[in-house]
C-alpha cells in the first residue's frame, strides 16, 4: 500500500456533501456512532456546509468504515468510454 488516507464518508454523508458543493441546501439526518470515525464524519459535514441538526450520535455505537483498495496490477479507476459498436 502506497498511502492510507482516512476521510469521512459513506453514502448519505457523501450525497449530502455533493448537494452542498452544488450550492444547494443540504442536511444530514440519521444516526451516527459517537466514536472517532463518527466525529470525523460530522466534522467533515460541517466543513462542507451540511446542516447536521438532524444527526443523532449513538453512545457506544461504532461508525462503519469501508476502505476502498485496489491492487497495483488493477487498472486505475476512472471513466471508460465505449464506442457505439461496443469497442473500447
PDB file with one MODEL, atoms N, CA, C and O in Angstrom:
MODEL        1
ATOM      1  N   UNK A   1       0.845  -1.169   0.000  1.00  0.00           N
ATOM      2  CA  UNK A   1       0.000   0.000   0.000  1.00  0.00           C
ATOM      3  C   UNK A   1       0.891   1.233   0.000  1.00  0.00           C
ATOM      4  O   UNK A   1       1.799   1.357   0.822  1.00  0.00           O
ATOM      5  N   UNK A   2       0.626   2.135  -0.923  1.00  0.00           N
ATOM      6  CA  UNK A   2       1.448   3.329  -1.039  1.00  0.00           C
ATOM      7  C   UNK A   2       1.030   4.423  -0.071  1.00  0.00           C
ATOM      8  O   UNK A   2       1.881   5.132   0.466  1.00  0.00           O
ATOM      9  N   UNK A   3      -0.268   4.570   0.159  1.00  0.00           N
ATOM     10  CA  UNK A   3      -0.724   5.565   1.117  1.00  0.00           C
ATOM     11  C   UNK A   3      -2.063   5.152   1.692  1.00  0.00           C
ATOM     12  O   UNK A   3      -2.799   4.384   1.072  1.00  0.00           O
ATOM     13  N   UNK A   4      -2.376   5.646   2.849  1.00  0.00           N
ATOM     14  CA  UNK A   4      -3.633   5.358   3.520  1.00  0.00           C
ATOM     15  C   UNK A   4      -4.168   6.680   4.050  1.00  0.00           C
ATOM     16  O   UNK A   4      -3.548   7.305   4.911  1.00  0.00           O
ATOM     17  N   UNK A   5      -5.307   7.102   3.542  1.00  0.00           N
ATOM     18  CA  UNK A   5      -5.895   8.375   3.930  1.00  0.00           C
ATOM     19  C   UNK A   5      -7.250   8.107   4.551  1.00  0.00           C
ATOM     20  O   UNK A   5      -8.073   7.404   3.967  1.00  0.00           O
ATOM     21  N   UNK A   6      -7.489   8.660   5.727  1.00  0.00           N
ATOM     22  CA  UNK A   6      -8.768   8.486   6.395  1.00  0.00           C
ATOM     23  C   UNK A   6      -9.598   9.743   6.190  1.00  0.00           C
ATOM     24  O   UNK A   6      -9.170  10.847   6.527  1.00  0.00           O
ATOM     25  N   UNK A   7     -10.784   9.564   5.637  1.00  0.00           N
ATOM     26  CA  UNK A   7     -11.721  10.667   5.469  1.00  0.00           C
ATOM     27  C   UNK A   7     -13.097  10.188   5.900  1.00  0.00           C
ATOM     28  O   UNK A   7     -13.336   8.985   6.007  1.00  0.00           O
ATOM     29  N   UNK A   8     -13.987  11.113   6.143  1.00  0.00           N
ATOM     30  CA  UNK A   8     -15.353  10.749   6.467  1.00  0.00           C
ATOM     31  C   UNK A   8     -16.121  10.465   5.197  1.00  0.00           C
ATOM     32  O   UNK A   8     -15.739  10.912   4.115  1.00  0.00           O
ATOM     33  N   UNK A   9     -17.189   9.731   5.328  1.00  0.00           N
ATOM     34  CA  UNK A   9     -17.981   9.474   4.139  1.00  0.00           C
ATOM     35  C   UNK A   9     -19.062   8.452   4.360  1.00  0.00           C
ATOM     36  O   UNK A   9     -19.644   8.372   5.441  1.00  0.00           O
ATOM     37  N   UNK A  10     -19.326   7.686   3.359  1.00  0.00           N
ATOM     38  CA  UNK A  10     -20.450   6.772   3.348  1.00  0.00           C
ATOM     39  C   UNK A  10     -21.507   7.354   2.429  1.00  0.00           C
ATOM     40  O   UNK A  10     -21.453   8.540   2.103  1.00  0.00           O
ATOM     41  N   UNK A  11     -22.444   6.563   2.014  1.00  0.00           N
ATOM     42  CA  UNK A  11     -23.422   7.024   1.027  1.00  0.00           C
ATOM     43  C   UNK A  11     -24.180   8.285   1.435  1.00  0.00           C
ATOM     44  O   UNK A  11     -24.132   9.265   0.691  1.00  0.00           O
ATOM     45  N   UNK A  12     -24.878   8.318   2.574  1.00  0.00           N
ATOM     46  CA  UNK A  12     -25.620   9.539   2.914  1.00  0.00           C
ATOM     47  C   UNK A  12     -24.728  10.765   3.126  1.00  0.00           C
ATOM     48  O   UNK A  12     -25.049  11.834   2.607  1.00  0.00           O
ATOM     49  N   UNK A  13     -23.618  10.654   3.871  1.00  0.00           N
ATOM     50  CA  UNK A  13     -22.764  11.838   4.006  1.00  0.00           C
ATOM     51  C   UNK A  13     -22.188  12.307   2.674  1.00  0.00           C
ATOM     52  O   UNK A  13     -22.125  13.510   2.420  1.00  0.00           O
ATOM     53  N   UNK A  14     -21.770  11.378   1.827  1.00  0.00           N
ATOM     54  CA  UNK A  14     -21.217  11.774   0.532  1.00  0.00           C
ATOM     55  C   UNK A  14     -22.265  12.469  -0.328  1.00  0.00           C
ATOM     56  O   UNK A  14     -21.961  13.448  -1.010  1.00  0.00           O
ATOM     57  N   UNK A  15     -23.495  11.969  -0.298  1.00  0.00           N
ATOM     58  CA  UNK A  15     -24.570  12.602  -1.063  1.00  0.00           C
ATOM     59  C   UNK A  15     -24.842  14.007  -0.540  1.00  0.00           C
ATOM     60  O   UNK A  15     -25.019  14.938  -1.325  1.00  0.00           O
ATOM     61  N   UNK A  16     -24.876  14.167   0.786  1.00  0.00           N
ATOM     62  CA  UNK A  16     -25.116  15.483   1.377  1.00  0.00           C
ATOM     63  C   UNK A  16     -24.009  16.464   0.998  1.00  0.00           C
ATOM     64  O   UNK A  16     -24.284  17.625   0.696  1.00  0.00           O
ATOM     65  N   UNK A  17     -22.769  16.004   1.012  1.00  0.00           N
ATOM     66  CA  UNK A  17     -21.646  16.868   0.639  1.00  0.00           C
ATOM     67  C   UNK A  17     -21.736  17.252  -0.837  1.00  0.00           C
ATOM     68  O   UNK A  17     -21.469  18.399  -1.197  1.00  0.00           O
ATOM     69  N   UNK A  18     -22.108  16.305  -1.687  1.00  0.00           N
ATOM     70  CA  UNK A  18     -22.247  16.608  -3.113  1.00  0.00           C
ATOM     71  C   UNK A  18     -23.322  17.678  -3.323  1.00  0.00           C
ATOM     72  O   UNK A  18     -23.143  18.586  -4.135  1.00  0.00           O
ATOM     73  N   UNK A  19     -24.426  17.574  -2.603  1.00  0.00           N
ATOM     74  CA  UNK A  19     -25.501  18.566  -2.706  1.00  0.00           C
ATOM     75  C   UNK A  19     -25.006  19.930  -2.243  1.00  0.00           C
ATOM     76  O   UNK A  19     -25.270  20.943  -2.891  1.00  0.00           O
ATOM     77  N   UNK A  20     -24.285  19.959  -1.117  1.00  0.00           N
ATOM     78  CA  UNK A  20     -23.755  21.226  -0.603  1.00  0.00           C
ATOM     79  C   UNK A  20     -22.769  21.850  -1.583  1.00  0.00           C
ATOM     80  O   UNK A  20     -22.752  23.069  -1.751  1.00  0.00           O
ATOM     81  N   UNK A  21     -21.956  21.038  -2.223  1.00  0.00           N
ATOM     82  CA  UNK A  21     -20.981  21.561  -3.193  1.00  0.00           C
ATOM     83  C   UNK A  21     -21.660  22.136  -4.435  1.00  0.00           C
ATOM     84  O   UNK A  21     -21.074  22.946  -5.153  1.00  0.00           O
ATOM     85  N   UNK A  22     -22.890  21.712  -4.679  1.00  0.00           N
ATOM     86  CA  UNK A  22     -23.673  22.283  -5.777  1.00  0.00           C
ATOM     87  C   UNK A  22     -24.394  23.557  -5.329  1.00  0.00           C
ATOM     88  O   UNK A  22     -25.216  24.118  -6.053  1.00  0.00           O
ATOM     89  N   UNK A  23     -24.060  23.993  -4.114  1.00  0.00           N
ATOM     90  CA  UNK A  23     -24.603  25.214  -3.515  1.00  0.00           C
ATOM     91  C   UNK A  23     -26.092  25.126  -3.236  1.00  0.00           C
ATOM     92  O   UNK A  23     -26.794  26.137  -3.250  1.00  0.00           O
ATOM     93  N   UNK A  24     -26.570  23.920  -2.983  1.00  0.00           N
ATOM     94  CA  UNK A  24     -27.954  23.715  -2.567  1.00  0.00           C
ATOM     95  C   UNK A  24     -27.966  23.458  -1.063  1.00  0.00           C
ATOM     96  O   UNK A  24     -26.931  23.139  -0.478  1.00  0.00           O
ATOM     97  N   UNK A  25     -29.114  23.594  -0.445  1.00  0.00           N
ATOM     98  CA  UNK A  25     -29.238  23.344   0.990  1.00  0.00           C
ATOM     99  C   UNK A  25     -29.158  21.843   1.239  1.00  0.00           C
ATOM    100  O   UNK A  25     -29.928  21.069   0.671  1.00  0.00           O
ATOM    101  N   UNK A  26     -28.227  21.442   2.088  1.00  0.00           N
ATOM    102  CA  UNK A  26     -28.023  20.026   2.372  1.00  0.00           C
ATOM    103  C   UNK A  26     -28.094  19.776   3.871  1.00  0.00           C
ATOM    104  O   UNK A  26     -27.598  20.564   4.676  1.00  0.00           O
ATOM    105  N   UNK A  27     -28.724  18.659   4.226  1.00  0.00           N
ATOM    106  CA  UNK A  27     -28.836  18.260   5.640  1.00  0.00           C
ATOM    107  C   UNK A  27     -28.515  16.787   5.779  1.00  0.00           C
ATOM    108  O   UNK A  27     -28.806  15.984   4.893  1.00  0.00           O
ATOM    109  N   UNK A  28     -27.911  16.446   6.902  1.00  0.00           N
ATOM    110  CA  UNK A  28     -27.701  15.044   7.250  1.00  0.00           C
ATOM    111  C   UNK A  28     -28.639  14.732   8.405  1.00  0.00           C
ATOM    112  O   UNK A  28     -28.606  15.398   9.440  1.00  0.00           O
ATOM    113  N   UNK A  29     -29.471  13.719   8.226  1.00  0.00           N
ATOM    114  CA  UNK A  29     -30.420  13.305   9.250  1.00  0.00           C
ATOM    115  C   UNK A  29     -30.238  11.809   9.453  1.00  0.00           C
ATOM    116  O   UNK A  29     -30.360  11.029   8.509  1.00  0.00           O
ATOM    117  N   UNK A  30     -29.948  11.413  10.680  1.00  0.00           N
ATOM    118  CA  UNK A  30     -29.819   9.988  10.947  1.00  0.00           C
ATOM    119  C   UNK A  30     -28.836   9.699  12.061  1.00  0.00           C
ATOM    120  O   UNK A  30     -28.219  10.610  12.612  1.00  0.00           O
ATOM    121  N   UNK A  31     -28.695   8.414  12.391  1.00  0.00           N
ATOM    122  CA  UNK A  31     -27.793   8.013  13.477  1.00  0.00           C
ATOM    123  C   UNK A  31     -26.351   7.920  13.005  1.00  0.00           C
ATOM    124  O   UNK A  31     -26.070   7.625  11.843  1.00  0.00           O
ATOM    125  N   UNK A  32     -25.450   8.178  13.935  1.00  0.00           N
ATOM    126  CA  UNK A  32     -24.023   8.021  13.669  1.00  0.00           C
ATOM    127  C   UNK A  32     -23.333   7.716  14.990  1.00  0.00           C
ATOM    128  O   UNK A  32     -23.706   8.264  16.028  1.00  0.00           O
ATOM    129  N   UNK A  33     -22.347   6.860  14.960  1.00  0.00           N
ATOM    130  CA  UNK A  33     -21.655   6.455  16.184  1.00  0.00           C
ATOM    131  C   UNK A  33     -20.949   7.620  16.862  1.00  0.00           C
ATOM    132  O   UNK A  33     -20.628   8.630  16.235  1.00  0.00           O
ATOM    133  N   UNK A  34     -20.716   7.452  18.156  1.00  0.00           N
ATOM    134  CA  UNK A  34     -20.021   8.510  18.905  1.00  0.00           C
ATOM    135  C   UNK A  34     -18.515   8.235  19.002  1.00  0.00           C
ATOM    136  O   UNK A  34     -17.844   8.736  19.904  1.00  0.00           O
ATOM    137  N   UNK A  35     -18.003   7.452  18.083  1.00  0.00           N
ATOM    138  CA  UNK A  35     -16.579   7.116  18.066  1.00  0.00           C
ATOM    139  C   UNK A  35     -15.779   8.126  17.236  1.00  0.00           C
ATOM    140  O   UNK A  35     -16.328   9.106  16.732  1.00  0.00           O
ATOM    141  N   UNK A  36     -14.490   7.873  17.105  1.00  0.00           N
ATOM    142  CA  UNK A  36     -13.592   8.764  16.357  1.00  0.00           C
ATOM    143  C   UNK A  36     -14.033   8.929  14.904  1.00  0.00           C
ATOM    144  O   UNK A  36     -13.980  10.031  14.359  1.00  0.00           O
ATOM    145  N   UNK A  37     -14.466   7.839  14.282  1.00  0.00           N
ATOM    146  CA  UNK A  37     -14.884   7.916  12.878  1.00  0.00           C
ATOM    147  C   UNK A  37     -16.152   8.765  12.739  1.00  0.00           C
ATOM    148  O   UNK A  37     -16.281   9.541  11.792  1.00  0.00           O
ATOM    149  N   UNK A  38     -17.077   8.619  13.673  1.00  0.00           N
ATOM    150  CA  UNK A  38     -18.292   9.436  13.651  1.00  0.00           C
ATOM    151  C   UNK A  38     -17.978  10.912  13.798  1.00  0.00           C
ATOM    152  O   UNK A  38     -18.585  11.753  13.136  1.00  0.00           O
ATOM    153  N   UNK A  39     -17.036  11.224  14.661  1.00  0.00           N
ATOM    154  CA  UNK A  39     -16.618  12.623  14.838  1.00  0.00           C
ATOM    155  C   UNK A  39     -16.002  13.152  13.548  1.00  0.00           C
ATOM    156  O   UNK A  39     -16.265  14.290  13.158  1.00  0.00           O
ATOM    157  N   UNK A  40     -15.191  12.342  12.886  1.00  0.00           N
ATOM    158  CA  UNK A  40     -14.568  12.754  11.629  1.00  0.00           C
ATOM    159  C   UNK A  40     -15.641  13.023  10.567  1.00  0.00           C
ATOM    160  O   UNK A  40     -15.554  14.007   9.832  1.00  0.00           O
ATOM    161  N   UNK A  41     -16.647  12.153  10.488  1.00  0.00           N
ATOM    162  CA  UNK A  41     -17.730  12.342   9.522  1.00  0.00           C
ATOM    163  C   UNK A  41     -18.493  13.626   9.830  1.00  0.00           C
ATOM    164  O   UNK A  41     -18.755  14.425   8.931  1.00  0.00           O
ATOM    165  N   UNK A  42     -18.846  13.824  11.090  1.00  0.00           N
ATOM    166  CA  UNK A  42     -19.604  15.021  11.480  1.00  0.00           C
ATOM    167  C   UNK A  42     -18.803  16.288  11.199  1.00  0.00           C
ATOM    168  O   UNK A  42     -19.345  17.261  10.674  1.00  0.00           O
ATOM    169  N   UNK A  43     -17.521  16.283  11.543  1.00  0.00           N
ATOM    170  CA  UNK A  43     -16.670  17.451  11.274  1.00  0.00           C
ATOM    171  C   UNK A  43     -16.588  17.744   9.778  1.00  0.00           C
ATOM    172  O   UNK A  43     -16.621  18.902   9.361  1.00  0.00           O
ATOM    173  N   UNK A  44     -16.480  16.686   8.978  1.00  0.00           N
ATOM    174  CA  UNK A  44     -16.407  16.859   7.535  1.00  0.00           C
ATOM    175  C   UNK A  44     -17.688  17.444   6.964  1.00  0.00           C
ATOM    176  O   UNK A  44     -17.644  18.286   6.067  1.00  0.00           O
ATOM    177  N   UNK A  45     -18.833  17.000   7.483  1.00  0.00           N
ATOM    178  CA  UNK A  45     -20.115  17.545   7.034  1.00  0.00           C
ATOM    179  C   UNK A  45     -20.210  19.033   7.331  1.00  0.00           C
ATOM    180  O   UNK A  45     -20.619  19.824   6.481  1.00  0.00           O
ATOM    181  N   UNK A  46     -19.826  19.405   8.547  1.00  0.00           N
ATOM    182  CA  UNK A  46     -19.875  20.816   8.937  1.00  0.00           C
ATOM    183  C   UNK A  46     -18.936  21.645   8.063  1.00  0.00           C
ATOM    184  O   UNK A  46     -19.310  22.721   7.598  1.00  0.00           O
ATOM    185  N   UNK A  47     -17.719  21.147   7.839  1.00  0.00           N
ATOM    186  CA  UNK A  47     -16.749  21.862   6.991  1.00  0.00           C
ATOM    187  C   UNK A  47     -17.295  22.101   5.597  1.00  0.00           C
ATOM    188  O   UNK A  47     -16.992  23.121   4.977  1.00  0.00           O
ATOM    189  N   UNK A  48     -18.093  21.177   5.099  1.00  0.00           N
ATOM    190  CA  UNK A  48     -18.625  21.275   3.740  1.00  0.00           C
ATOM    191  C   UNK A  48     -19.936  22.061   3.674  1.00  0.00           C
ATOM    192  O   UNK A  48     -20.498  22.244   2.595  1.00  0.00           O
ATOM    193  N   UNK A  49     -20.421  22.524   4.827  1.00  0.00           N
ATOM    194  CA  UNK A  49     -21.640  23.330   4.827  1.00  0.00           C
ATOM    195  C   UNK A  49     -22.930  22.537   4.912  1.00  0.00           C
ATOM    196  O   UNK A  49     -23.993  23.047   4.558  1.00  0.00           O
ATOM    197  N   UNK A  50     -22.857  21.300   5.375  1.00  0.00           N
ATOM    198  CA  UNK A  50     -24.046  20.467   5.528  1.00  0.00           C
ATOM    199  C   UNK A  50     -24.611  20.676   6.930  1.00  0.00           C
ATOM    200  O   UNK A  50     -23.872  20.619   7.913  1.00  0.00           O
ATOM    201  N   UNK A  51     -25.912  20.918   7.025  1.00  0.00           N
ATOM    202  CA  UNK A  51     -26.570  21.057   8.326  1.00  0.00           C
ATOM    203  C   UNK A  51     -26.655  19.685   8.989  1.00  0.00           C
ATOM    204  O   UNK A  51     -27.016  18.701   8.342  1.00  0.00           O
ATOM    205  N   UNK A  52     -26.323  19.620  10.281  1.00  0.00           N
ATOM    206  CA  UNK A  52     -26.312  18.332  10.986  1.00  0.00           C
ATOM    207  C   UNK A  52     -27.280  18.299  12.161  1.00  0.00           C
ATOM    208  O   UNK A  52     -27.177  17.428  13.025  1.00  0.00           O
ATOM    209  N   UNK A  53     -28.221  19.240  12.199  1.00  0.00           N
ATOM    210  CA  UNK A  53     -29.162  19.307  13.321  1.00  0.00           C
ATOM    211  C   UNK A  53     -29.933  17.997  13.492  1.00  0.00           C
ATOM    212  O   UNK A  53     -30.290  17.642  14.615  1.00  0.00           O
ATOM    213  N   UNK A  54     -30.191  17.281  12.414  1.00  0.00           N
ATOM    214  CA  UNK A  54     -30.944  16.034  12.485  1.00  0.00           C
ATOM    215  C   UNK A  54     -30.107  14.804  12.759  1.00  0.00           C
ATOM    216  O   UNK A  54     -30.637  13.694  12.814  1.00  0.00           O
ATOM    217  N   UNK A  55     -28.808  14.981  12.932  1.00  0.00           N
ATOM    218  CA  UNK A  55     -27.939  13.838  13.233  1.00  0.00           C
ATOM    219  C   UNK A  55     -28.063  13.470  14.702  1.00  0.00           C
ATOM    220  O   UNK A  55     -28.189  14.338  15.566  1.00  0.00           O
ATOM    221  N   UNK A  56     -28.027  12.179  14.969  1.00  0.00           N
ATOM    222  CA  UNK A  56     -28.115  11.690  16.347  1.00  0.00           C
ATOM    223  C   UNK A  56     -26.889  10.824  16.618  1.00  0.00           C
ATOM    224  O   UNK A  56     -26.680   9.803  15.963  1.00  0.00           O
ATOM    225  N   UNK A  57     -26.085  11.244  17.586  1.00  0.00           N
ATOM    226  CA  UNK A  57     -24.915  10.450  17.973  1.00  0.00           C
ATOM    227  C   UNK A  57     -25.378   9.329  18.888  1.00  0.00           C
ATOM    228  O   UNK A  57     -26.060   9.578  19.882  1.00  0.00           O
ATOM    229  N   UNK A  58     -25.018   8.112  18.564  1.00  0.00           N
ATOM    230  CA  UNK A  58     -25.423   6.941  19.332  1.00  0.00           C
ATOM    231  C   UNK A  58     -24.280   6.515  20.246  1.00  0.00           C
ATOM    232  O   UNK A  58     -23.227   6.075  19.785  1.00  0.00           O
ATOM    233  N   UNK A  59     -24.506   6.654  21.537  1.00  0.00           N
ATOM    234  CA  UNK A  59     -23.474   6.327  22.515  1.00  0.00           C
ATOM    235  C   UNK A  59     -23.069   4.858  22.427  1.00  0.00           C
ATOM    236  O   UNK A  59     -23.918   3.967  22.459  1.00  0.00           O
ATOM    237  N   UNK A  60     -21.791   4.623  22.320  1.00  0.00           N
ATOM    238  CA  UNK A  60     -21.251   3.271  22.276  1.00  0.00           C
ATOM    239  C   UNK A  60     -21.314   2.608  20.908  1.00  0.00           C
ATOM    240  O   UNK A  60     -20.826   1.491  20.740  1.00  0.00           O
ATOM    241  N   UNK A  61     -21.907   3.279  19.931  1.00  0.00           N
ATOM    242  CA  UNK A  61     -22.015   2.695  18.585  1.00  0.00           C
ATOM    243  C   UNK A  61     -20.769   3.013  17.766  1.00  0.00           C
ATOM    244  O   UNK A  61     -20.191   4.094  17.876  1.00  0.00           O
ATOM    245  N   UNK A  62     -20.379   2.062  16.956  1.00  0.00           N
ATOM    246  CA  UNK A  62     -19.240   2.261  16.067  1.00  0.00           C
ATOM    247  C   UNK A  62     -19.748   2.741  14.712  1.00  0.00           C
ATOM    248  O   UNK A  62     -20.721   2.211  14.176  1.00  0.00           O
ATOM    249  N   UNK A  63     -19.085   3.735  14.177  1.00  0.00           N
ATOM    250  CA  UNK A  63     -19.402   4.221  12.845  1.00  0.00           C
ATOM    251  C   UNK A  63     -18.748   3.285  11.843  1.00  0.00           C
ATOM    252  O   UNK A  63     -17.559   2.987  11.953  1.00  0.00           O
ATOM    253  N   UNK A  64     -19.514   2.821  10.871  1.00  0.00           N
ATOM    254  CA  UNK A  64     -18.955   1.874   9.911  1.00  0.00           C
ATOM    255  C   UNK A  64     -17.963   2.573   8.987  1.00  0.00           C
ATOM    256  O   UNK A  64     -18.107   3.753   8.665  1.00  0.00           O
ATOM    257  N   UNK A  65     -16.970   1.822   8.580  1.00  0.00           N
ATOM    258  CA  UNK A  65     -15.992   2.330   7.621  1.00  0.00           C
ATOM    259  C   UNK A  65     -15.834   1.275   6.531  1.00  0.00           C
ATOM    260  O   UNK A  65     -16.004   0.082   6.785  1.00  0.00           O
ATOM    261  N   UNK A  66     -15.515   1.707   5.349  1.00  0.00           N
ATOM    262  CA  UNK A  66     -15.281   0.767   4.245  1.00  0.00           C
ATOM    263  C   UNK A  66     -14.179   1.322   3.363  1.00  0.00           C
ATOM    264  O   UNK A  66     -14.440   2.068   2.420  1.00  0.00           O
ATOM    265  N   UNK A  67     -12.947   0.953   3.676  1.00  0.00           N
ATOM    266  CA  UNK A  67     -11.826   1.488   2.916  1.00  0.00           C
ATOM    267  C   UNK A  67     -11.746   0.878   1.518  1.00  0.00           C
ATOM    268  O   UNK A  67     -11.722  -0.345   1.376  1.00  0.00           O
ATOM    269  N   UNK A  68     -11.706   1.718   0.493  1.00  0.00           N
ATOM    270  CA  UNK A  68     -11.514   1.187  -0.856  1.00  0.00           C
ATOM    271  C   UNK A  68     -10.059   0.781  -1.046  1.00  0.00           C
ATOM    272  O   UNK A  68      -9.160   1.353  -0.430  1.00  0.00           O
ATOM    273  N   UNK A  69      -9.841  -0.186  -1.883  1.00  0.00           N
ATOM    274  CA  UNK A  69      -8.468  -0.587  -2.176  1.00  0.00           C
ATOM    275  C   UNK A  69      -8.426  -1.202  -3.568  1.00  0.00           C
ATOM    276  O   UNK A  69      -9.450  -1.610  -4.116  1.00  0.00           O
ATOM    277  N   UNK A  70      -7.247  -1.258  -4.118  1.00  0.00           N
ATOM    278  CA  UNK A  70      -7.032  -1.942  -5.392  1.00  0.00           C
ATOM    279  C   UNK A  70      -5.601  -2.424  -5.420  1.00  0.00           C
ATOM    280  O   UNK A  70      -4.723  -1.843  -4.783  1.00  0.00           O
ATOM    281  N   UNK A  71      -5.377  -3.471  -6.151  1.00  0.00           N
ATOM    282  CA  UNK A  71      -4.020  -3.974  -6.263  1.00  0.00           C
ATOM    283  C   UNK A  71      -3.256  -3.131  -7.278  1.00  0.00           C
ATOM    284  O   UNK A  71      -3.855  -2.439  -8.101  1.00  0.00           O
ATOM    285  N   UNK A  72      -1.958  -3.195  -7.215  1.00  0.00           N
ATOM    286  CA  UNK A  72      -1.136  -2.413  -8.146  1.00  0.00           C
ATOM    287  C   UNK A  72      -1.345  -2.864  -9.587  1.00  0.00           C
ATOM    288  O   UNK A  72      -1.152  -2.078 -10.515  1.00  0.00           O
ATOM    289  N   UNK A  73      -1.736  -4.110  -9.780  1.00  0.00           N
ATOM    290  CA  UNK A  73      -1.920  -4.607 -11.143  1.00  0.00           C
ATOM    291  C   UNK A  73      -3.299  -4.257 -11.701  1.00  0.00           C
ATOM    292  O   UNK A  73      -3.536  -4.426 -12.897  1.00  0.00           O
ATOM    293  N   UNK A  74      -4.208  -3.774 -10.858  1.00  0.00           N
ATOM    294  CA  UNK A  74      -5.551  -3.415 -11.325  1.00  0.00           C
ATOM    295  C   UNK A  74      -5.494  -2.090 -12.075  1.00  0.00           C
ATOM    296  O   UNK A  74      -4.683  -1.223 -11.749  1.00  0.00           O
ATOM    297  N   UNK A  75      -6.342  -1.934 -13.066  1.00  0.00           N
ATOM    298  CA  UNK A  75      -6.357  -0.652 -13.781  1.00  0.00           C
ATOM    299  C   UNK A  75      -6.837   0.466 -12.866  1.00  0.00           C
ATOM    300  O   UNK A  75      -7.640   0.248 -11.959  1.00  0.00           O
ATOM    301  N   UNK A  76      -6.336   1.644 -13.118  1.00  0.00           N
ATOM    302  CA  UNK A  76      -6.747   2.800 -12.321  1.00  0.00           C
ATOM    303  C   UNK A  76      -8.229   3.066 -12.544  1.00  0.00           C
ATOM    304  O   UNK A  76      -8.721   2.945 -13.666  1.00  0.00           O
ATOM    305  N   UNK A  77      -8.959   3.435 -11.458  1.00  0.00           N
ATOM    306  CA  UNK A  77     -10.371   3.738 -11.632  1.00  0.00           C
ATOM    307  C   UNK A  77     -10.550   4.996 -12.465  1.00  0.00           C
ATOM    308  O   UNK A  77      -9.685   5.872 -12.474  1.00  0.00           O
ATOM    309  N   UNK A  78     -11.638   5.080 -13.141  1.00  0.00           N
ATOM    310  CA  UNK A  78     -11.929   6.262 -13.930  1.00  0.00           C
ATOM    311  C   UNK A  78     -12.938   5.935 -14.999  1.00  0.00           C
ATOM    312  O   UNK A  78     -13.296   4.775 -15.207  1.00  0.00           O
ATOM    313  N   UNK A  79     -13.389   6.959 -15.668  1.00  0.00           N
ATOM    314  CA  UNK A  79     -14.399   6.721 -16.688  1.00  0.00           C
ATOM    315  C   UNK A  79     -13.836   5.922 -17.854  1.00  0.00           C
ATOM    316  O   UNK A  79     -12.685   6.101 -18.251  1.00  0.00           O
ATOM    317  N   UNK A  80     -14.651   5.056 -18.383  1.00  0.00           N
ATOM    318  CA  UNK A  80     -14.255   4.281 -19.556  1.00  0.00           C
ATOM    319  C   UNK A  80     -15.231   4.609 -20.661  1.00  0.00           C
ATOM    320  O   UNK A  80     -16.444   4.630 -20.454  1.00  0.00           O
ATOM    321  N   UNK A  81     -14.705   4.858 -21.804  1.00  0.00           N
ATOM    322  CA  UNK A  81     -15.549   5.185 -22.948  1.00  0.00           C
ATOM    323  C   UNK A  81     -15.645   3.981 -23.859  1.00  0.00           C
ATOM    324  O   UNK A  81     -14.675   3.259 -24.088  1.00  0.00           O
ATOM    325  N   UNK A  82     -16.826   3.794 -24.360  1.00  0.00           N
ATOM    326  CA  UNK A  82     -17.043   2.694 -25.277  1.00  0.00           C
ATOM    327  C   UNK A  82     -17.748   3.239 -26.505  1.00  0.00           C
ATOM    328  O   UNK A  82     -18.655   4.065 -26.399  1.00  0.00           O
ATOM    329  N   UNK A  83     -17.332   2.778 -27.651  1.00  0.00           N
ATOM    330  CA  UNK A  83     -17.953   3.250 -28.886  1.00  0.00           C
ATOM    331  C   UNK A  83     -19.329   2.619 -29.054  1.00  0.00           C
ATOM    332  O   UNK A  83     -19.617   1.603 -28.423  1.00  0.00           O
ATOM    333  N   UNK A  84     -20.167   3.188 -29.875  1.00  0.00           N
ATOM    334  CA  UNK A  84     -21.485   2.604 -30.119  1.00  0.00           C
ATOM    335  C   UNK A  84     -21.420   1.177 -30.629  1.00  0.00           C
ATOM    336  O   UNK A  84     -22.392   0.434 -30.493  1.00  0.00           O
ATOM    337  N   UNK A  85     -20.300   0.775 -31.213  1.00  0.00           N
ATOM    338  CA  UNK A  85     -20.165  -0.591 -31.721  1.00  0.00           C
ATOM    339  C   UNK A  85     -19.725  -1.567 -30.644  1.00  0.00           C
ATOM    340  O   UNK A  85     -19.639  -2.769 -30.891  1.00  0.00           O
ATOM    341  N   UNK A  86     -19.443  -1.055 -29.443  1.00  0.00           N
ATOM    342  CA  UNK A  86     -19.029  -1.912 -28.339  1.00  0.00           C
ATOM    343  C   UNK A  86     -17.536  -2.031 -28.179  1.00  0.00           C
ATOM    344  O   UNK A  86     -17.068  -2.729 -27.279  1.00  0.00           O
ATOM    345  N   UNK A  87     -16.768  -1.365 -29.033  1.00  0.00           N
ATOM    346  CA  UNK A  87     -15.310  -1.405 -28.923  1.00  0.00           C
ATOM    347  C   UNK A  87     -14.844  -0.415 -27.864  1.00  0.00           C
ATOM    348  O   UNK A  87     -15.420   0.660 -27.698  1.00  0.00           O
ATOM    349  N   UNK A  88     -13.791  -0.798 -27.157  1.00  0.00           N
ATOM    350  CA  UNK A  88     -13.270   0.091 -26.118  1.00  0.00           C
ATOM    351  C   UNK A  88     -12.482   1.228 -26.712  1.00  0.00           C
ATOM    352  O   UNK A  88     -11.970   2.074 -25.978  1.00  0.00           O
TER     353      UNK A  88
ENDMDL
END
